[in-house]
């Protein structure tokens, strides 16, 4: 604590310098279209946005409704949802699809409350999956015997109705029991987006990836990535239980795929993010290994979040560089930029972007973590968690927490890639991924990459 207080003035000064030196797009956030789709009027309040676009093009937003303003384990929390059938122009009624039975005892009571949702809609079918924390036990106080639950919900009618909760925490905790890190004391899945693979299909479904914050047997906070080949019916660890994606100093994580098919874990830390990359030796069997963790912050022109630690969202998009028509990829990472008046630095949420035009931009975690190209500020106000997904109309549905008059409300903004990058890039709606990756393929791995990628050319995020 004393160390944090000592360094805080230096961090603020460094953040101010970064604000002068990092390319920053024209700040039009006050003039941008924004809708307060879950407006808070005090307590109860809304937190923790998640959003997905269904195969039929509808947007489904799911958030926490916190009766006492507190997190899971400290009071009553429910999930609420709204649906847009017209790319965010209008939103349907706000409805609750969980109903907890909050009680302080006994513990654990997995049906006591539900919060911190994450969501995915199957790109080739009608299934939609939401997972959330559940129960009456705080993450910090969990043990192998008494801990938070993981609730699973399905919808097959565009989010109008949902299945009763299924509690799958035991199967997830059991993945660690015989490892050097286990039995783990506590874990939960990071909120926001569950990523569905663009490239790996095993059986009837494209693979799902999500990330977990884990407090291991030694009380070390670390991140793992989980995957499912049956649309959330069962989960396995990417890599092995002895080797986390982020071995220490971790916090709430997110997961995405890089253009070469490798999987990236993005973890919240004070001042920015930590990144690590899982490189496959056999993608279908989910075999491979994690690289070396890299930090992204003001020190390497990374995704700086001065004065705060806060969850955000990562997204990789095929793009066209408008200056010369070059086809490449763009990485997006949302965080609160900081610099505001709040005591915890949760202010000025926005989106960093980085051009991925060469393997040197993402070939290692250190490559990916450094030298981001610019950023777009979404708000000047106190703001915190954020998430995003692609809409059916080619825009990005960006949702974030913002304090206007009362406590956090959930704000929706539709962005084009041009909006975020100041007109430098546009979305590539006809990406040729193998043509892009072939620039960097080593002769020894070329045949494997060709087989893996050839059938996926038609897919877009």
Order of alpha helices (4+ residues) and beta strands (2+ residues): alpha-beta-beta-beta-beta-beta-beta-beta-beta-beta-alpha-beta-beta-beta-beta-beta-beta-beta-beta-beta-beta-beta-beta-beta-beta-alpha-beta-beta-beta-beta-alpha-beta-alpha-alpha
